[in-house]
Amino acid sequence: MQTLLKTIYLYEVQIAQTKLESRGIHSYIKNEFVNNVAVMPVAENYILVVDEKDYGQALEILQEKEDLDEEILE
């Protein structure tokens, strides 16, 4: 497994994970529940990891720019 994304915001890794899953790339979020079960406040980073064979393709997917404002709706 190789680290693809590291952030303090869970929603960011969840969005990235959804993008990858929609393209058939399985990923795993490390520390997803750490901040929920800790007795004392903990600020652990959420880490999105993918299989090494999928790393290059996953990186390309997350770097794609979504230009929705260029799409003209009639």
N, C-alpha and C positions, 0 to 999 in steps of 0.2 A: 504494500500500500504506500502511496505517495501523497504528501500533503499538497492540496490544491488551493485552499483558501483558509485564512485564519483571521477571525474577527471577534469583537466582543459582543456583536449583535447576532442573536440567534436567527432573526428573520432573514438576514443576508445569506447565511449558509442554506437556509431552507429554500430561498428563491433559487439559488445556484443549483441546489440538489434537484429541484423540480425541473429546471432547464435540462440538466443532464439526463434525468430519468425519461423525459419526453423524447430524448434522442437514443435511448437504449443503453445508457451508461449508468451502471450501478455505482452508488457512492455511499459513504458512511459518515455520520457526524459524531466526532469524538466530543466528549464533555457536554453532550446535549442535556443531561439531567443534573449535572454537578451543581449548578447554581440553585436548583430547586430543592435539593435534599440537604444542603449544607446547613449546619446549625448556626455558624457564624457567617457573616457576609463574605462571599467569595467572588472574585472577579476573574474567572477563568475564561480564556479564549475558547470559542467554538471552532473546531477544526474540521474541515471537509476533506476527506481523503478518498482517493480512487485507486483502482488497480494500476500498477505501473504500465501495463500494456495500453490502457485507455488514457493515460495522462496527457499526451500530446493532443488528442482529439478533444478531450474535455477542456483543456486550456483554450483551444480555438473557439469552442462553443461559448465559453464564458467571456471571451474577448470580442465576440460579435456585437456590433452596434445595432441597436434597434431604432431605425429611423421611422417611427410611426407617423411623425408629423409631416413627412414627405408624401405620405399616401393621401391622395385626394378622394374624398368620399362624395359621391353625387347623390 
